[in-house]
Amino acid sequence: MRPADAHTGAGTGAAAPPDATGVEDTLELRLTEELLALLGDDPSASAPRPDAPDRVGGPDLLRGPDRVGGSDLFVAPDLLGGPGTWRPVTTPAGVFQLVAVELERDLGVISRWMNDPAVAAFWELAGPESVTAGHLRRQIEGDGRSVPCLGVLGGRPMSYWEVYRADLDPLARHYPSRPHDIGVHLLIGGVGNRGRGIGTVLLRAVSDLVLDNRPPCARVVAEPDLRNTPSVSAFLSAGFRFAAEVELPDKRAALMVRDRAHRAQL
């Protein structure tokens, strides 16, 4: 999948040294207690457990305190604070709100958007509804590090969003991530809403929502495909900066960053 490109519907090698890419960020090697808990490690332990996973993800996450009463009921950690519960905001395009995806209610419209050729070129989820259903279900039934949402503008669903913990995502292997980095993927659903600057407006609104609702987050990041110049332009216009080109498994991406410290100036 190639998410995160705004205008056409999309909205992850080690990071190159700063002098090669212009990346000003420093690599954070400190593991937070939250990340250690996800990995199943005791922060006070002097050595990793022999059964600890070698990467974030997989069934090893479902153990220890993440189980209820020793049962198989998994309780997802509060990694994002429920983007689907964040308050509506007034934007120049109208009142906008993120609404958590419900598979039975929303699968039809999201699958239809995914089959738009302009969207499919970047998201690679075209096909029967089962293709999109599988993608959504992995997040809805996952560990809480990625939350799929509909973007509702003026009371009408018109975009699809994924708000995710970038520092706990495979993307973190490809850039100097920091604890609590949050990423966004965006798909503008209707053709009539593209090419009018709405992507820029909504990217700014959603990144503001992230920073307002997640105080530990110092940066909102995104990785649109470099070929999608309208998307990169939308991120730049929304106050993101171009940090680097990064080589990801499925694309060459533009690493876009919106810093909390500079949000008032951009």
C-alpha positions as CSV (number, residue, x, y, z in Angstrom):
1,M,0.0,0.0,0.0
2,R,1.2,3.5,-0.8
3,P,-0.8,5.8,1.6
4,A,-0.5,9.4,2.6
5,D,-1.1,11.3,-0.6
6,A,-3.7,14.0,-0.3
7,H,-4.9,15.3,-3.6
8,T,-5.2,12.2,-5.7
9,G,-6.5,10.1,-2.9
10,A,-3.5,8.9,-1.0
11,G,-2.7,10.4,1.3
12,T,5.9,3.0,5.3
13,G,17.5,1.3,4.2
14,A,18.2,3.3,7.1
15,A,17.8,7.1,7.0
16,A,20.6,8.8,5.2
17,P,23.0,11.0,7.2
18,P,22.0,14.7,7.7
19,D,24.5,16.0,5.2
20,A,23.0,13.8,2.5
21,T,19.4,14.5,3.0
22,G,19.1,17.7,4.9
23,V,17.4,16.0,7.8
24,E,17.9,18.2,10.9
25,D,16.3,15.7,13.3
26,T,18.5,13.7,15.6
27,L,18.0,9.9,16.0
28,E,16.3,9.1,19.3
29,L,17.4,5.7,20.6
30,R,15.7,6.0,24.0
31,L,12.8,3.6,24.4
32,T,9.8,5.0,26.2
33,E,8.0,2.9,28.8
34,E,5.1,2.9,26.4
35,L,7.1,1.3,23.7
36,L,8.7,-1.2,26.1
37,A,5.2,-2.2,27.2
38,L,4.2,-2.8,23.6
39,L,7.3,-4.9,23.1
40,G,6.5,-6.8,26.2
41,D,9.6,-5.8,28.1
42,D,9.9,-4.7,31.7
43,P,11.6,-1.2,31.7
44,S,13.5,-2.2,34.8
45,A,15.0,-5.4,33.3
46,S,18.7,-5.3,32.6
47,A,18.4,-7.5,29.5
48,P,15.7,-8.2,26.9
49,R,13.6,-11.3,27.5
50,P,14.5,-14.2,25.3
51,D,11.0,-14.4,23.9
52,A,10.7,-10.7,23.2
53,P,9.9,-9.9,19.5
54,D,12.6,-8.4,17.4
55,R,10.2,-5.8,16.0
56,V,7.0,-4.0,16.9
57,G,4.0,-6.1,15.8
58,G,2.9,-9.7,15.7
59,P,1.2,-12.0,18.2
60,D,3.8,-11.4,20.9
61,L,2.0,-8.1,21.7
62,L,-0.9,-10.1,23.1
63,R,0.5,-11.1,26.5
64,G,1.1,-10.0,30.0
65,P,-0.9,-6.9,31.2
66,D,-2.5,-6.6,27.8
67,R,-4.8,-9.6,28.6
68,V,-7.7,-9.3,31.0
69,G,-7.8,-11.7,33.9
70,G,-5.6,-14.2,32.1
71,S,-8.1,-14.6,29.4
72,D,-7.6,-14.1,25.6
73,L,-9.5,-10.8,25.6
74,F,-7.0,-8.2,24.3
75,V,-7.3,-4.6,25.5
76,A,-5.6,-2.2,23.1
77,P,-3.4,0.3,24.8
78,D,-4.4,4.0,24.5
79,L,-1.9,5.0,21.9
80,L,-3.8,7.7,20.1
81,G,-6.6,8.9,22.4
82,G,-9.5,8.0,20.1
83,P,-9.3,10.3,17.0
84,G,-12.9,9.4,16.3
85,T,-14.0,11.1,19.5
86,W,-12.2,14.4,18.9
87,R,-14.5,17.4,18.7
88,P,-15.6,18.9,15.3
89,V,-13.7,22.0,14.1
90,T,-14.7,24.9,11.9
91,T,-12.6,25.2,8.8
92,P,-12.8,27.6,5.8
93,A,-14.4,24.7,4.0
94,G,-17.0,24.0,6.7
95,V,-17.4,22.1,9.9
96,F,-15.1,19.0,9.8
97,Q,-15.0,16.0,12.1
98,L,-13.1,12.7,12.2
99,V,-15.5,9.7,12.7
100,A,-14.2,6.3,13.6
101,V,-14.8,3.8,10.8
102,E,-17.5,1.2,11.3
103,L,-16.9,-1.7,8.9
104,E,-20.6,-2.5,8.1
105,R,-21.6,1.1,7.8
106,D,-18.6,2.5,5.9
107,L,-17.1,-0.3,3.8
108,G,-19.1,0.4,0.7
109,V,-18.1,4.1,0.3
110,I,-14.5,3.5,1.2
111,S,-14.2,0.6,-1.2
112,R,-15.7,2.7,-3.9
113,W,-13.1,5.4,-3.3
114,M,-10.3,2.8,-3.4
115,N,-11.4,1.7,-6.8
116,D,-11.1,5.2,-8.3
117,P,-8.0,4.9,-10.6
118,A,-6.5,8.0,-9.2
119,V,-6.7,6.6,-5.7
120,A,-5.8,3.0,-6.6
121,A,-2.5,4.2,-8.2
122,F,-1.2,5.1,-4.7
123,W,-3.2,3.0,-2.2
124,E,-3.2,-0.2,-4.2
125,L,-6.5,-1.4,-2.6
126,A,-8.6,-1.7,-5.8
127,G,-10.8,-4.7,-6.2
128,P,-13.7,-6.3,-4.4
129,E,-14.9,-5.0,-1.1
130,S,-13.1,-7.8,0.7
131,V,-9.7,-6.2,-0.2
132,T,-10.6,-2.9,1.6
133,A,-12.4,-4.9,4.4
134,G,-9.2,-6.7,5.1
135,H,-7.2,-3.5,5.3
136,L,-9.7,-1.8,7.6
137,R,-10.2,-4.9,9.8
138,R,-6.5,-5.2,10.5
139,Q,-6.6,-1.7,12.1
140,I,-10.0,-1.9,13.8
141,E,-9.1,-5.2,15.4
142,G,-5.4,-4.3,15.9
143,D,-3.5,-3.0,18.9
144,G,-4.5,0.6,18.6
145,R,-1.5,2.1,16.9
146,S,-3.5,3.0,13.7
147,V,-7.1,4.3,13.7
148,P,-9.1,4.5,10.4
149,C,-11.6,7.4,10.3
150,L,-14.0,9.0,7.9
151,G,-13.6,12.7,7.3
152,V,-17.0,14.3,7.5
153,L,-17.3,17.8,6.1
154,G,-20.5,19.7,6.4
155,G,-22.3,16.5,7.5
156,R,-21.1,14.5,4.5
157,P,-18.4,11.8,4.4
158,M,-15.8,12.9,1.9
159,S,-12.4,11.6,2.9
160,Y,-10.7,8.7,4.5
161,W,-8.0,9.1,7.2
162,E,-5.5,6.9,9.0
163,V,-4.1,8.4,12.2
164,Y,-1.2,6.3,13.4
165,R,1.7,6.2,15.8
166,A,4.6,6.7,13.4
167,D,7.2,5.9,16.1
168,L,5.6,2.4,16.5
169,D,5.2,1.9,12.8
170,P,7.6,0.2,10.3
171,L,8.1,3.7,9.0
172,A,10.2,4.5,12.1
173,R,13.0,2.2,10.6
174,H,13.4,4.6,7.7
175,Y,13.6,8.0,9.4
176,P,14.9,9.4,12.8
177,S,11.7,9.0,14.7
178,R,11.0,10.5,18.1
179,P,8.7,9.1,20.8
180,H,5.0,10.0,20.2
181,D,5.4,11.0,16.5
182,I,2.0,10.7,15.0
183,G,1.5,10.1,11.2
184,V,-1.5,10.8,8.9
185,H,-2.6,9.2,5.7
186,L,-5.3,11.0,3.7
187,L,-7.6,10.0,0.8
188,I,-10.0,12.6,-0.7
189,G,-13.0,10.6,-1.9
190,G,-15.0,12.7,-4.4
191,V,-13.5,14.1,-7.5
192,G,-15.3,17.3,-6.9
193,N,-13.4,17.9,-3.7
194,R,-10.0,17.6,-5.4
195,G,-7.9,20.4,-6.8
196,R,-9.7,23.1,-4.8
197,G,-7.4,23.4,-1.8
198,I,-9.6,21.3,0.4
199,G,-6.8,18.8,1.1
200,T,-4.6,21.6,2.4
201,V,-7.4,22.9,4.7
202,L,-8.1,19.5,6.1
203,L,-4.5,18.5,6.6
204,R,-4.0,21.6,8.7
205,A,-7.2,20.9,10.6
206,V,-6.3,17.3,11.4
207,S,-2.7,18.0,12.3
208,D,-4.0,20.8,14.7
209,L,-6.4,18.2,16.2
210,V,-3.5,15.8,16.7
211,L,-1.4,18.5,18.5
212,D,-4.4,19.7,20.5
213,N,-5.4,16.3,21.7
214,R,-2.1,14.5,22.1
215,P,0.2,16.8,24.3
216,P,3.1,14.3,24.2
217,C,3.3,14.6,20.4
218,A,5.8,17.2,19.2
219,R,5.5,16.4,15.5
220,V,3.0,15.2,12.9
221,V,4.5,13.4,10.0
222,A,3.5,12.0,6.6
223,E,5.2,10.2,3.7
224,P,3.4,10.9,0.4
225,D,4.8,9.4,-2.7
226,L,7.3,11.8,-4.3
227,R,5.5,11.3,-7.7
228,N,2.4,12.8,-6.3
229,T,3.3,16.5,-6.5
230,P,-0.2,17.8,-5.7
231,S,-0.1,15.9,-2.5
232,V,3.4,17.2,-1.5
233,S,2.2,20.7,-2.3
234,A,-0.8,20.3,-0.1
235,F,1.3,19.2,2.8
236,L,3.6,22.2,2.3
237,S,0.7,24.6,2.1
238,A,-0.7,23.1,5.4
239,G,2.4,24.0,7.4
240,F,4.4,20.8,6.9
241,R,8.1,21.0,6.0
242,F,9.9,18.8,3.6
243,A,12.5,16.9,5.8
244,A,14.0,14.3,3.4
245,E,13.5,11.8,0.6
246,V,13.2,8.3,2.1
247,E,13.3,5.0,0.3
248,L,10.4,2.8,1.6
249,P,9.7,-0.8,0.6
250,D,6.9,0.3,-1.8
251,K,7.8,3.8,-2.8
252,R,10.2,6.7,-2.7
253,A,8.5,9.1,-0.3
254,A,8.7,12.7,0.8
255,L,9.1,12.9,4.5
256,M,6.8,15.7,5.6
257,V,6.9,17.1,9.2
258,R,4.8,19.6,11.0
259,D,6.4,20.7,14.2
260,R,4.4,21.8,17.3
261,A,7.0,24.4,18.0
262,H,6.4,26.2,14.7
263,R,2.6,25.7,14.2
264,A,1.8,29.3,15.0
265,Q,4.2,30.5,12.3
266,L,3.2,28.2,9.5
